[in-house]
């Protein structure tokens, strides 16, 4: 049976950012007004009229970019073939 392999730290950082952002949004949805499981996410950072977000949005975005840039497995180097 296949055992557990240690994962690269880059992947751990990316998924931690994603989990933190998602957990924060879930907490807002569950515990903020107007009531349990109907709450609103509070957005308080204006990004120069592009959109309005919060710290959880930054964590989600950075985590996704981090995984794409650093968390994907590196391609295997090609072996030289003798002909």
C-alpha distances in whole Angstrom, upper triangle without the diagonal:
4,6,10,12,16,18,21,24,26,24,24,28,28,26,28,31,30,29,32,34,33,33,36,37,36,38,41,40,40,43,45,49,49,47,44,41,44,45,45,44,46,47,49,49,51,49,53,53,50,48,48,45,44,41,38,39,39,36,34,36,35,31,31,33,31,28,29,31,28,25,24,22,25,25,24,27,28,28,32,32,35,37
4,7,9,13,14,18,21,22,20,20,24,24,22,24,28,27,26,29,31,30,30,34,35,34,36,39,38,38,41,43,47,48,45,42,40,42,43,43,41,44,44,46,46,48,46,50,50,47,45,45,42,41,38,35,36,36,32,31,33,32,28,28,29,27,24,26,27,25,21,21,19,21,22,21,24,26,26,30,30,33,36
4,6,10,12,16,18,21,18,18,22,23,21,22,26,25,24,27,30,29,29,32,33,32,34,37,37,37,39,42,45,46,44,41,38,41,41,42,40,42,42,44,44,46,45,48,49,46,44,44,40,39,36,34,35,34,31,30,31,30,26,27,29,26,23,25,26,24,20,20,18,21,22,22,25,27,27,31,32,35,38
4,7,9,13,15,17,15,14,18,19,17,19,22,22,21,24,26,25,25,29,30,29,31,34,34,34,36,39,42,43,41,38,36,39,38,39,36,39,39,41,40,43,41,45,46,43,41,40,37,35,33,30,31,31,27,26,28,27,23,24,25,23,20,22,24,21,17,18,16,19,21,21,24,26,27,31,33,36,38
4,6,9,12,15,13,13,16,17,16,18,21,21,21,23,26,25,26,29,30,30,32,35,35,35,37,39,43,44,43,39,37,40,39,39,37,39,39,40,39,42,40,43,44,41,40,40,36,35,32,29,30,29,26,25,27,25,22,22,23,21,18,20,21,18,15,15,13,16,18,18,21,23,24,28,30,33,36
4,7,9,12,11,10,14,15,14,15,19,19,19,21,24,24,24,27,29,29,30,33,34,34,36,38,41,43,41,38,36,39,38,38,35,37,36,38,37,39,38,41,42,40,38,38,34,32,29,27,28,27,24,23,25,23,19,20,22,18,16,19,19,16,13,14,13,15,18,18,21,24,25,29,31,34,37
4,6,8,7,7,11,12,11,13,16,16,16,19,21,21,22,25,26,26,28,30,31,32,34,36,39,41,39,37,34,36,35,35,32,34,33,35,34,36,34,38,39,36,34,34,31,29,26,24,25,24,20,20,21,19,16,17,18,15,12,15,15,12,9,11,10,13,16,17,20,23,25,28,31,34,37
4,5,6,7,9,10,11,13,15,16,17,19,21,21,23,25,26,27,29,31,32,33,34,36,40,41,40,38,35,37,36,35,32,33,33,34,32,34,32,36,37,34,33,33,30,28,25,23,24,22,19,19,20,17,14,16,16,12,11,13,13,9,7,9,9,11,15,16,18,22,24,27,30,33,36
4,5,5,6,9,10,10,12,14,15,16,18,20,21,22,24,25,27,29,30,31,32,34,37,39,38,36,34,36,34,33,30,31,30,31,30,32,30,33,35,32,31,31,28,26,22,21,22,20,17,17,18,15,13,15,15,11,11,14,13,9,8,11,12,14,17,19,21,25,27,30,33,36,39
4,5,5,6,9,10,11,13,14,16,17,19,20,22,23,24,26,28,29,30,32,33,36,38,38,35,33,35,33,32,28,29,28,29,27,29,27,30,32,29,28,28,25,24,21,19,20,17,15,15,15,12,10,12,11,8,7,10,9,6,5,9,10,12,16,18,20,24,26,29,32,36,39
4,5,5,6,8,10,11,12,14,16,16,18,20,21,22,24,26,27,28,30,31,35,36,36,33,31,32,31,30,27,28,27,29,27,29,28,31,32,29,28,28,25,23,20,19,19,17,14,14,14,12,9,10,11,8,6,9,10,7,4,8,9,12,16,18,21,24,26,30,33,36,39
4,6,5,6,9,10,10,12,14,15,16,18,20,21,22,24,26,26,28,29,33,35,34,31,29,31,30,29,26,27,27,28,27,29,28,31,33,30,28,28,24,22,19,17,18,17,14,14,15,13,10,12,13,10,9,13,13,10,8,11,13,16,19,21,24,27,30,33,36,39,42
4,6,5,6,9,10,11,12,14,15,17,19,20,21,23,25,26,27,28,32,34,33,31,29,30,28,27,24,25,24,25,24,26,25,28,30,27,26,25,22,20,16,15,16,14,11,12,13,10,7,10,11,8,8,12,12,10,9,12,15,17,20,23,25,29,31,34,37,41,44
4,5,5,6,9,10,11,12,14,16,17,18,20,22,23,24,26,27,30,32,32,30,27,28,27,25,22,23,22,24,22,24,23,26,27,25,23,23,19,18,15,13,14,12,9,9,10,8,4,7,8,5,5,9,10,8,7,10,13,16,19,22,25,28,31,34,37,40,43
4,5,5,6,8,10,10,12,14,15,16,18,20,21,22,24,25,29,30,29,27,25,26,25,24,21,23,22,24,23,25,24,28,29,26,24,23,20,18,16,13,14,14,10,9,11,10,6,8,11,9,7,11,13,11,9,12,15,18,21,23,26,29,32,36,38,42,44
4,5,5,6,9,10,10,12,14,15,16,18,20,21,22,24,27,29,28,26,24,26,24,23,20,21,21,23,22,25,24,28,29,26,24,23,19,17,14,12,14,13,9,9,12,10,7,10,13,11,10,14,15,14,12,15,18,20,24,26,29,32,35,38,41,44,47
4,6,5,6,9,10,11,12,14,15,17,19,20,21,22,25,27,27,25,23,24,22,21,18,19,18,19,18,21,20,24,25,23,20,19,16,14,11,9,10,9,5,6,9,7,5,8,10,9,10,13,14,13,12,16,19,21,24,27,30,33,36,39,42,46,48
4,5,5,6,8,10,11,12,14,16,17,18,20,21,24,26,25,23,21,22,20,19,16,18,18,20,19,21,20,24,25,22,20,19,15,14,12,9,9,10,6,5,8,8,5,7,10,10,10,12,14,14,13,15,18,21,24,27,30,33,36,39,42,45,48
4,6,5,6,9,10,10,12,14,15,16,18,19,23,25,23,21,19,21,19,19,16,18,18,21,21,23,23,27,27,25,22,21,17,15,13,10,11,12,9,8,11,12,9,11,14,13,13,16,18,17,15,17,20,23,26,29,32,35,38,41,44,47,50
4,6,5,6,9,10,11,13,14,15,16,18,21,23,22,20,19,20,18,17,14,16,16,18,18,21,21,25,26,24,21,19,15,13,10,7,10,10,7,8,11,11,9,12,15,14,14,17,19,18,17,20,23,26,29,32,34,38,40,44,46,50,52
4,6,5,6,9,10,11,13,14,16,16,19,21,21,19,17,18,16,15,12,13,13,15,15,18,18,22,22,20,17,15,12,10,8,4,6,8,5,5,9,10,9,11,13,14,14,17,19,19,18,20,24,26,29,32,35,38,41,44,47,51,53
4,5,5,6,9,10,11,12,14,15,18,20,19,17,15,16,15,14,11,14,14,17,17,20,20,24,24,22,19,17,13,12,11,7,9,11,9,7,11,12,11,12,15,16,15,18,20,20,19,21,24,27,30,33,36,39,42,45,47,51,53
4,5,5,6,9,10,10,12,14,17,19,18,15,14,15,14,14,12,14,15,18,19,22,22,26,26,24,21,19,15,13,12,9,11,13,11,10,14,15,13,15,18,18,18,21,23,23,21,23,26,29,32,35,38,41,44,47,50,53,56
4,5,5,6,9,10,11,11,15,17,16,15,13,15,12,12,9,10,12,14,16,19,20,23,24,22,19,16,13,10,9,6,9,11,10,10,14,15,14,16,19,19,19,22,24,24,23,25,28,31,34,37,40,43,46,49,52,56,58
4,5,5,6,9,10,10,13,15,15,13,11,12,10,9,6,9,10,13,15,18,19,22,22,20,17,14,11,10,10,7,9,12,11,10,13,15,15,16,19,20,20,22,24,25,23,26,29,32,35,38,41,43,47,50,52,56,58
4,5,5,6,9,10,13,14,13,11,9,10,9,10,9,12,14,17,19,21,22,26,25,24,20,18,15,13,13,10,12,15,14,13,16,18,17,18,21,22,21,24,26,26,25,27,30,33,36,38,42,44,47,51,53,57,59
4,5,5,6,8,11,13,12,10,9,11,9,10,9,11,14,16,18,22,23,27,26,25,22,19,16,13,13,11,14,16,15,15,18,20,19,20,23,24,24,26,28,28,27,29,32,35,38,41,44,47,50,53,56,59,62
4,6,6,5,9,11,10,10,9,9,6,6,5,7,11,13,16,19,21,24,23,23,19,16,13,11,12,10,13,15,15,15,18,20,19,21,24,24,25,27,29,30,28,31,34,37,40,43,46,49,52,55,57,61,63
4,6,6,9,10,9,8,6,6,4,6,6,10,12,16,18,21,22,26,24,23,20,17,15,14,15,13,14,17,17,16,19,21,21,21,24,26,26,28,30,31,29,31,34,37,40,43,46,49,52,55,57,61,63
4,6,9,10,8,5,4,6,6,9,10,12,16,19,21,24,26,29,28,27,23,21,18,17,18,15,17,20,19,19,22,24,23,24,27,28,28,30,32,32,31,33,36,39,42,44,48,50,53,57,59,63,65
4,7,9,7,5,7,8,6,9,10,12,15,18,21,24,26,29,28,28,24,21,18,17,17,16,18,21,20,20,23,25,24,26,29,29,30,32,34,34,33,35,38,41,44,47,50,53,56,59,61,65,67
4,6,6,7,8,8,4,6,8,9,13,15,18,21,24,26,25,25,22,18,16,15,16,15,17,20,20,20,23,25,25,26,29,30,30,32,34,35,34,36,39,42,45,48,51,54,57,60,63,66,68
3,5,7,9,7,5,7,9,10,14,16,20,22,25,27,26,26,22,19,18,17,19,18,20,23,23,23,25,28,28,29,31,33,33,35,37,38,37,39,42,45,48,51,54,57,60,63,65,69,71
4,7,9,6,5,8,11,12,16,18,22,23,26,29,27,27,23,21,20,19,21,20,21,25,25,25,27,30,30,30,33,34,35,36,39,40,38,40,44,47,49,52,55,58,61,64,67,70,72
4,6,5,6,9,12,14,18,20,24,26,28,31,29,29,26,23,21,21,22,21,22,25,25,25,27,30,29,30,33,34,34,36,39,39,38,40,43,46,49,51,55,57,60,64,66,70,71
4,5,6,10,13,15,19,21,25,27,29,32,31,30,26,24,22,21,22,20,22,25,24,23,26,29,28,29,32,33,32,35,37,37,36,38,41,44,46,49,52,55,58,61,63,67,69
4,6,9,11,14,18,21,24,26,28,31,29,28,24,22,20,19,21,18,19,23,22,21,24,26,25,26,29,30,30,32,34,35,33,35,38,41,43,46,49,52,55,58,60,64,66
4,7,10,13,16,19,22,24,26,29,27,26,22,20,19,19,20,18,19,23,23,21,24,27,26,26,29,31,31,32,35,36,34,36,39,42,45,47,51,53,56,60,62,65,67
4,7,9,13,16,19,21,23,26,24,24,20,17,16,15,17,15,17,20,20,19,22,25,24,25,28,29,29,31,34,34,33,35,38,41,44,47,50,53,56,59,61,65,67
4,6,9,12,15,17,19,22,21,20,16,14,12,12,15,13,14,17,18,17,20,22,22,23,26,27,28,29,32,33,32,34,37,40,42,46,48,51,54,58,60,64,65
4,6,10,12,14,17,20,18,18,14,11,9,9,11,10,10,14,14,14,16,19,19,20,22,24,25,26,28,29,28,31,34,37,39,43,45,48,51,55,57,61,63
4,6,10,12,15,17,17,17,13,10,8,7,10,10,11,13,15,15,17,19,20,21,23,24,26,27,29,30,30,32,36,38,41,44,47,50,53,56,58,62,64
4,6,8,11,14,13,13,10,6,5,5,9,9,9,11,14,14,15,17,19,20,21,23,24,26,27,28,28,31,34,36,39,43,45,48,51,54,57,60,62
4,6,10,12,12,13,10,7,6,6,9,11,11,12,15,16,16,18,20,21,22,24,26,27,28,29,30,32,36,38,41,44,46,49,53,55,58,62,64
4,6,9,10,11,9,5,5,6,8,11,10,10,13,15,14,16,18,20,20,22,24,25,25,27,28,30,34,36,38,42,44,47,50,53,56,59,61
4,6,6,8,6,5,7,9,11,14,12,12,16,17,15,17,20,21,21,23,25,26,26,28,29,31,35,36,39,43,44,47,51,53,56,60,61
4,6,6,6,6,8,10,12,14,12,11,15,16,14,15,19,19,18,21,23,23,23,26,27,29,33,34,36,40,41,44,48,50,53,56,58
4,6,7,9,11,14,16,18,15,15,19,19,17,19,22,22,21,24,26,26,26,28,30,32,35,36,38,42,44,46,50,52,55,58,60
4,6,7,11,14,17,18,16,16,20,20,18,20,23,23,22,25,27,27,27,30,31,33,36,37,40,43,45,47,51,53,56,59,61
4,7,10,13,16,17,14,14,18,17,15,17,20,19,19,22,24,23,24,27,28,29,33,34,36,40,42,44,47,50,52,56,57
4,7,10,13,14,11,12,16,15,13,16,19,18,18,21,23,23,24,27,27,29,33,34,36,40,42,44,48,50,53,57,58
4,7,11,12,9,11,14,14,14,16,18,19,19,22,24,24,25,27,28,30,33,35,37,41,43,46,49,52,55,58,60
4,7,8,6,8,11,11,11,13,15,16,17,19,21,22,23,25,25,27,31,33,35,39,41,44,47,50,53,56,58
4,5,5,7,9,10,11,13,14,16,17,18,20,22,23,24,24,27,30,32,35,39,41,44,47,50,53,57,59
4,5,5,6,9,10,11,12,14,15,16,18,20,21,22,22,25,28,30,33,36,39,42,45,48,51,54,57
4,5,5,6,9,10,10,12,14,15,16,18,20,20,20,23,26,29,32,35,37,40,44,47,49,53,55
4,5,5,6,8,10,11,12,14,16,17,18,20,20,22,25,28,30,34,36,39,42,45,48,52,54
4,6,5,6,8,10,11,12,14,15,16,17,18,20,24,26,29,32,34,37,41,44,46,50,52
4,6,5,6,8,10,10,12,14,15,16,16,18,22,24,27,30,33,36,39,42,45,48,51
4,6,5,6,9,10,11,12,14,15,15,17,21,23,26,29,32,35,38,41,43,47,49
4,5,5,6,8,10,11,12,14,14,16,20,22,24,28,30,33,37,39,42,46,48
4,5,5,6,9,10,10,11,12,15,18,20,23,26,28,31,35,38,40,44,46
4,6,5,6,9,10,10,10,13,16,18,21,24,27,30,33,36,39,43,45
4,5,5,6,9,10,10,11,15,17,20,23,26,28,32,35,37,41,43
4,5,5,6,8,9,11,15,16,19,22,24,27,30,33,36,40,42
4,5,5,6,7,9,13,14,17,21,23,26,29,32,35,38,41
4,6,5,4,6,10,12,15,18,21,24,27,30,33,37,39
4,6,6,6,10,11,14,17,20,22,26,29,31,35,37
4,6,7,10,10,13,17,18,21,25,27,30,34,36
4,6,8,9,12,15,17,21,24,27,29,33,36
4,6,9,12,15,17,21,24,27,30,33,36
4,6,9,12,15,18,21,24,27,30,33
4,6,9,12,15,18,21,23,27,30
4,6,9,12,15,18,21,25,27
4,6,9,12,15,18,21,24
4,6,9,12,15,18,21
4,6,9,12,16,19
4,6,9,13,15
4,6,10,13
4,7,10
4,6
4
